[in-house]
Amino acid sequence: MKKFCSVVLIAFATGPVLLVSCKKEEPKGPPVAGIFYSVVEKKVAFTALTKRADTWLWDFGDGQTSTEMNPVHIYQEGGIYDVKLTVTGSGQSAGASTVVSLALSNIQMLTGGLKYPDGKKWKISSAHSDKDAFTLADDKFTVIQPVATGMLGSVGLGLGEVYDDIFIFKHDGSYIHSPQHGGAFAGLLYSMLTKQNILNVTPVSQSFGLCYTAWTPQTATFTLNEKKDLEITTVSPDGNTPADRVYKDVMTLSFSGTEFIGFMDFTRECIIQSLSPSKMRLAMFVCTTQKAHFNKPSHVVILTFETVP
């Protein structure tokens, strides 16, 4: 890399002083482009990370453009946008692109919106989270056993199949359940009483009342209930004491027919405890007693789901 030097003669009281300053010459070649951005609600500040560029053209993905080097753009609607930057310099051009997600609605986070025409894929996360657990079906979901990393697989229940099954949500409301091993994570009592073909159960999973059960997916739709009072009659673990519960102001997922996500049991509607573009945590009800109230949930399994690339 070449250097350019300048010489400056400055006179002081003590005599002249010669100052020499040097700066590096930018190497010749095509321009280079990159993008950095920060988001505050629907306002996005873009920074062009460029070299040897003389012009900048931004395409914000919503039909708007800018020729500023570092523009600030306000989107009218939340969503997922493909942003492109094209720069020119020395008669050549270069480009960069990125995806900006902002102010997404719950349905957009679940389905990916129009950005995912084939639907957004989810599966149970083997990493889990510190809130994943097997709990009582009481008002506070009292934890009986935390679910640690990989616990549903070989290090715990021995039902590693459950980590492979895929659940696809489309923005038009359709739902695709894609079992990878011919079955689904399910309640053991449910499977026995409804005479389902149990594909895998281990002594450890049996102690929790869980198994992997054959399932043939159905053509289905889903409903995202953003806020509702979910009324469910639960039962004590001994199966003797039913209780009418109302889980107030919760977000839920329900499905047409007998479809479900993640866990199959008598209660198919589940509570969404948290939802982001890449993860969601669901509370799914489990029946474990064969007494009079056999079809009422006594427990809850709380699991984290993650998106599939």
N, C-alpha and C positions, 0 to 999 in steps of 0.2 A: 504494500500500500504506500503510495507516494505521500510526501509531506510538503506543504507550502509554508514558507517562513516569511515573516515580515520584520523589518528592522526599524526601530523607532529611536531617535536621538533626543533625549530629554536633558535640559540644562538645569542643574541644581546649583545652589550657592557654592558647593564644594567642587563643582566642575561638571562637565557633561557625562551622562551615563548612557550607555548603549544597551537597549533592551531588544531581545530577539524572541519572538513568539512563533510557534509552529502549530499547525492544525493538519489533521489527516485528511487526505482527499478521499471522498467516497468512491469505492471501486466501481468501475463501469459494469454494466450488465442490465438485465431486465428488472423491472420493478418487483417488489415483494409485498404481499398483502396479508394481513391478518385482522381479526376482529376481537375487540374486548367490549363488554357492555355491562351496565348495572341497571337494575329495575327497581322502581318505586311505584307500586300499584300498576297503572297503565302507562306510565312515563318511563322511557328507556333512553339512557345516555349511551351513545355509541362512540367508540374510539377506534380510529383507523391505525392499526399497527403496520406502518408501511415504510419502505425504503425506496428511494429513487422514483418517487411518484410526484407527478405534476397535477393530475386531476383525480377526482374521486366521484364515483357515482354509486349511491346507495339505493337498493330496492328493499323496502321494508316488509314486503310480503303481503301488504294490505292494499296494494294499488298506489301507494304513495312513494315518492323518491326524493332524493336530496343530492346536491353536489357539494355540500359542506364536507370538510375533512372529518370533523367530530360533531355530528348533529345530535340533537335531542328530539326524539319523536314520541308523540302521544298517540296511542292506539285508541280507537273508539270503542272497541270491544275486546274482552278478554279472549284468549285463544292461544293456539300454537302457530307461530309464523316462521316461514323460511326467509331469512334475511341474507341478501347478497351484496357484496362490495366489489366493484370493478375499478381498477386504477390504471392509469397510463403514465408512461414516462419514457423519454428517449425513443419515441416511436413504437414502443412495445406496451403490452398490457398484461395484467395479472388479476386474479380474482380470489375471493375468499367467501365462505358462507358459514352460517350458523343457524341454530334453531332457538327461537325465543319463546318461552312459555310464560304467560302472565295472566293474572286474575282469572284463572280457570274455574269454571263452575264444577260442582261435584260430578255432574254427568260427563263433562269433558275429561275430568281426571280418570273416571272409571272407563270410558270408552275410547278416549283419544280424539273424539269428535271427527270432523271430516278429514283430519290428518291421517286417520287409520280407517280407510274404507273397508278393510277386511276384518276390522275389530281389534281390540286391544286384548292381549293374552296375559293371563295371570296364573300363578301357581303358588302352592304353599311354600314359604321360605324355609329352607333347612337351617338357616342362621337364626330364625325366630327373632324374638325381642325380649326385653326384660319384663314385658307385660303379658307374654304368652303363658297360659296356665290352664290347668284343669281345676275348675272351681265348682262351688255350690251354685244352684240356680236360685240364689236369694237376691235381695235388693242390691247388695254390694258386690256380688260375685266373689264371695270369700274364697281365697286361694287354698286349694288342697295340695297341689303339686305344680311348681313352676315347670314350664317346658323349655329345656335348655337346647343348645345347638345340636341338631341332628337327633333329638330324642325319639322322634317317631320312627327312626330307622334302626340300624343295627346296634347302636349304642343304647337303645331303650326298648321301644315296643316291638321292634323287629318288623315294622311295616313300612319299609323304605319306598314301596310303590307309591305311597301317597304324595311324595315329593315330585313325582313326574307328571301327574295328571294336570291337564290344562283347562282353563275356563275362559271363554272368549265373550266379551261384551261389545256389541256394535251400537253405533250412534242411532240407528233406526229402531232400537229396542229389542232386536233379536239376540238370542243367546245360544252359544254352542258349547256343549260340555264334551270334552275330548279325553276320555280315559285312555291312558297309555298302556295299561295292562289288563284291560277288560273289566275293570271294577272301580270301586270308589271307597274312600274312607267312610266308615259307617259305625253305627251303634250295634254292638253284639246282640243285645236284647231285641232291637228292632229287626235285625236280620233273621233271628230265630223265629220270632212270632209271625213275621210275614213270609216265612219260608223262602228267604233269599239264599242263593248259593254262596256260601262263605268261602272265599278263595284263600284267605290267610288269617290265622289267628294264632297268637303265641301266649304262653302262660302270663307274660307281663301285660300284654294288651288285654287279655281276658280279665285281669284283675282291675282294669280301668273300665271294662265294658265296651271295648273298642275292637274293631276288626277291619278287614278289607273284603268287600262284598261285590259280587258280580253286578254289573249295571250296564244296560243298553241305553245310550243317550236318546233323548226325545227332541223333536223340533219344538223350540220353546221361545218364549219372550221373558223379559225381566222387567221389574218395576223398581225404580229407586225412589224410596219414600224419604224425602229430605228431612222431614220432621213429623213425628207422629207419637201417639201414646200407644205402645205395644202392650196389649192385654194378653197375658198367658197364665194359665193355671198350672202352677208347679206343685211338686210333691216333695216331702222330706225324704232324705236318703233311705229311711227304713220303709218308705212306701205307704205310710199310714196317715200322713197329715197333708192334705191338699191346701193350697193357698192361692187365692186370686191375686196376681201381681200386675201392676201397671208400670212399665218402664217408660217414664215420661220424656217427651221431647227427644226421642232417639231417631237416628237415621237407620233405615233398614233396607234389605234386599229381599224381594219376594219373586217368585217365578210361576209361570203358567204350568198347568198339569202337576206332575210330581217331580219336576226338576229342582235342582238345588245347586249350591256351590260349596265345595270343600268337604262337607260332612252330611251324610244321609241318615235321617232319623225321622221320628213322627212329626216333629216340628221343623218345617222347611224354611220359614222366614228367619233371617239372622240379623243381628244388630251390627252396624258399622261403627266401631269405636273410633277409628281414625282413617283418614283417606288423604293421600297425596298423589302426585303424578306417578310415583314409582312404587309406593307401598300402601297397603291398607290392612287394618286389623279387624277381624270379625269375631263376634261372640256367637257360637252355635250351640243349640240346646241338645242335651243328651238324656235319654230315658234309661234308667238302670235297674228298676224294680219290676218284679213279676207279680206284684200284688194287685189289688183292685184298680189302682191308678197307674197301671203299667204303661199307658200311652201319654203320661204327663212327665215333663222333664224334671229330673232331680239334680242334674249337673249341667255344666256349660264347659265347652272346650273353646278357649280363646287362642286364635292362631293369626300370625302375620302372613300376608300374601305379598308377592313381589311380581313385577312385570317381567314378561319373557321377551327377550330381544327378537 
